[in-house]
């Protein structure tokens, strides 16, 4: 099964604003080339979080296949191939070099939202189904909301009821999520994420 990972960042969350000015954090997380991208960007915080989310998505994608793989951000160098100036009209394309090989990336930036998807190849990325939703004021459990919208989408693909599906987690690190259909595990890999006001999922429907 092709690996898939995703990560989302709420750029308007107070904890995410101004992080590019945290020199200690930046030097711990990013390599010299990435630091240069951040420093030379018109929106340094946005590029910082794009690089961070790319590393996170890549780790999620490969760690389920090898739980012993490291999660150290600097071990996941990111190459953005379509320039480092964020625009909302088209996703940035790139690659991330992981301890287990290279993955392809798409980085979506819109207003105060950033979403990254990592998959094995550029062709794999074209198949990925993903969705981002903003939580309303009545919801206080982003993990539950992310699972809910994921199962609704998978139910549409399988032509079944969402109640036939559930999300469980591996019993060992990294505790990756997976989907059960009436108690039987589906082969598709899934990725869930949330940050601030937003939740997201990604999966490859070809593996259902």
Secondary structure, DSSP 8 states (H G I E B T S, - for coil): ---EEEEEEETTSGGGTTGGG-HHHHHHH--HHHHHHHHTSTTHHHHHHHHHHHHHHHHHHHHTT-TTS---GGGSEEEESS-SS--SSS-EEEEEEETTEEEEEEEEEETTEEEEEEESSHHHHHHEEEEEEE--TT---HHHHHHHHHHHHHHHHHTS-GGGEEEEE-SSTT--EEEEETTEE-S--EEEEEETTEEEEEEEGGG-
